[in-house]
Amino acid sequence: MPAALRAVSTVFVDSGAWIALALSRDPMHGRAAATWHRLRSVGTKVATSVPIVLETFTFLERNARVDVALTWKDRLYGLPRLSILECTARDVRECWKYFRGHKLHKLSATDATSFVLMRRERIKLAFTFDHHFAAVGFRLVE
């Protein structure tokens, strides 16, 4: 897998991956940590978005502690090779098509916005545990 990751320009990181990385008690923590290590060891660029940052911070603050959320935020902003994608009103308008044209049970607006941003930035690979990304055509980091 590392050779394949080298060929990828950017990997989009979803909230579930950030949460699993931040919380050692998360059931996906071991898998997330191994994937993160692979991504970082080959120097893969990573991207996330403003909605993902807000969603992750809110989850950590409400389900762990505010200091856990703040520590995660500080580490995030210190990461090399990280882009945080802005989300415009136009991106939000575009995201609603995923609720009309697809049969995606329990899709969140944040995920739909992620799809729009990933397509806009031509990002094809996602570090996520959410099946919705694969359902709309993105590849998942394994």
C-alpha positions in Angstrom: 0.0 0.0 0.0 2.7 2.6 0.6 3.7 2.6 -3.0 0.1 3.3 -4.0 -0.1 6.1 -1.4 2.9 7.8 -2.9 1.1 8.0 -6.3 -1.9 9.7 -4.6 -1.6 13.5 -4.5 -3.9 14.0 -1.5 -6.0 12.0 0.9 -9.1 13.5 2.5 -9.5 12.8 6.2 -13.0 12.5 7.6 -14.3 13.1 11.1 -14.4 9.4 12.0 -10.7 9.0 11.3 -9.8 12.1 13.3 -11.9 11.0 16.3 -10.4 7.5 16.2 -6.9 9.0 16.2 -7.7 11.3 19.1 -9.4 8.8 21.4 -7.5 5.7 22.4 -10.7 4.1 23.7 -12.3 4.4 20.2 -12.9 0.9 18.7 -11.2 2.0 15.5 -8.2 3.6 17.2 -5.7 0.9 16.4 -6.7 0.7 12.7 -6.7 4.5 12.4 -3.3 4.8 14.0 -1.8 2.2 11.7 -3.3 3.9 8.6 -2.1 7.4 9.8 1.4 6.0 10.3 1.4 4.6 6.7 0.2 8.0 5.4 2.8 10.0 7.3 5.6 7.5 6.6 5.3 8.0 2.8 4.7 11.8 3.1 1.2 11.8 1.8 -0.5 15.2 1.7 -3.7 15.2 3.7 -6.8 17.4 3.5 -9.8 18.0 5.6 -12.4 20.7 5.6 -13.8 23.4 7.9 -17.0 21.4 8.4 -15.0 18.3 9.4 -12.8 20.4 11.8 -16.0 21.8 13.5 -17.7 18.4 13.6 -14.7 16.6 15.1 -14.0 19.3 17.7 -17.6 19.3 18.7 -17.7 15.5 19.1 -14.5 15.5 21.1 -15.6 18.3 23.4 -19.0 16.7 24.1 -17.9 13.1 24.3 -14.5 13.4 25.9 -13.4 16.7 27.4 -12.7 20.2 26.2 -9.0 19.8 26.8 -9.0 16.7 24.5 -10.7 18.7 21.8 -8.3 21.6 22.2 -5.3 19.3 22.1 -6.6 17.7 19.0 -7.1 21.2 17.4 -3.6 22.3 18.3 -2.0 19.2 16.9 -4.2 19.5 13.7 -3.0 23.0 13.0 0.6 21.9 13.6 0.5 19.1 11.0 2.8 19.4 8.0 1.4 18.7 4.6 -2.2 19.4 5.7 -4.7 21.5 3.8 -8.0 22.6 5.5 -10.5 23.2 2.7 -12.8 26.2 2.9 -16.5 25.5 2.4 -18.5 28.2 0.5 -22.2 28.8 0.3 -22.0 27.4 -3.3 -20.5 24.2 -1.9 -23.4 23.9 0.6 -25.9 24.5 -2.2 -24.3 21.7 -4.3 -24.3 19.2 -1.4 -28.1 18.8 -1.4 -28.0 16.8 -4.7 -26.6 13.9 -2.7 -29.9 13.7 -0.8 -32.0 13.7 -4.0 -30.1 11.6 -6.4 -28.7 8.9 -4.2 -30.2 6.4 -1.8 -27.8 7.0 1.0 -29.4 6.0 4.3 -28.4 8.4 7.2 -26.1 10.6 5.1 -25.0 13.7 7.0 -24.8 17.2 5.4 -21.2 17.3 6.5 -20.4 14.1 4.5 -22.3 15.5 1.4 -20.3 18.7 1.7 -17.1 16.6 1.9 -18.1 14.9 -1.4 -18.5 18.3 -3.1 -15.1 19.5 -1.8 -13.3 16.3 -2.7 -14.7 16.5 -6.3 -13.8 20.2 -6.5 -10.2 19.5 -5.4 -10.0 16.2 -7.4 -9.3 14.1 -4.3 -10.2 10.5 -4.9 -9.1 8.8 -1.7 -10.6 9.2 1.7 -9.4 8.1 5.2 -12.7 7.3 6.7 -14.7 4.5 8.2 -17.9 5.8 6.6 -19.3 3.6 3.8 -21.0 6.7 2.2 -17.7 7.8 0.6 -17.4 4.5 -1.3 -21.0 4.5 -2.2 -20.6 7.7 -4.2 -17.4 6.6 -5.9 -14.4 7.5 -3.7 -11.7 5.0 -2.7 -11.1 4.4 0.9 -7.7 4.1 2.6 -7.5 0.6 4.0 
